[in-house]
Amino acid sequence: MEYNIFTYIFFFFVYGFIGWTIEEIIAAFKYGRLVNRGFINGPVNIMFGICMVIIVFDAHDLAEHAIFQFVICVAVTAVMQYVAGAL
């Protein structure tokens, strides 16, 4: 399935918002208050959005090979977590 640029932008913002929401919930339980965990001042976590766009762009051709698709998804998210932690 081919996606256009607007679909990738949509994926970026939807999954960036979902990732930001999950991190906010986890931080609220950990610290007992709301803490903005995003890189920018807003309800979007850039790292989750970029990861999803990369995964959709790279792994959609591997729909018949679930193991390879899983390995690529894990590798992309692990590398992104490492890069974000290093920065």
N, C-alpha and C positions, 0 to 999 in steps of 0.2 A: 504494500500500500504506500503510495506517495503522499507526502504531506507538503503543504505550501508553507511559506514563511509565517503566516498568521497563525497556523496551527502550532508551530514551534513556539511562537511567542505566547500563545495561550497555555501550552504545556509548561513553559517557564514560570509564568505567574501563578498558575494553579498549584503546581507542585512546590514552588517557592513559598506560597502561602501555607500549604499543608505542613511543610517542614518547619516553618516559623511557628505555627500553632503548636505542633508537637513539642518543639524545644521550649516554648513558653510554658506549657503545662508541666513538663519535667522540671524546669527551673523553679516554677511556682511551688511545687511539692518539695523541692530541695531547700530553697531559701525561705519559704513561707510568705513570699510576696512576688509581685510581678516584676520581672527583669527583662528588659529588651535585649534579646539575644541575637538580633539581626545585625548584619554588617552595615546596613543603611538604616536611617530612621524611617521605618515603615514596616508594615506587616508582610515582608518578603525576605526569605533567606536565599541569597543569591546562589549559594553552594548547591542547595537542593534543586533549584531551577536549572542550573547548568548541568548537573548530573542527569536529570531527567531528559533534557534535550539531547545530550550525548548518547544516552542509552536508547532513546527512541530512534535517533539517527543511525546508530551503529547496529543495534541488536534486532531491528525489525526484520532483517533478512534471515535470521536464524529461527524463525517460528517453528520449523519442523525439528529443530535440534535444541531441546529444552536444556540439556546439560551445558552446552556451549553458551547458550543465552544467559544462563545463570552465572557461569564463570565470568563472562564479560561484564555483567551487571555488578557483581561483587568486586571485580578488579577496578572498574570505573569509580565506584563509590569509595573504595579503599584509597585509591590514588588521590581523589579529591579531598578526602578527609586529611590525608597526610600533607597535601599542599596547603590546605586551609590552616592546619595546625602549625605548619612551618612559618606561614606568613603572620 
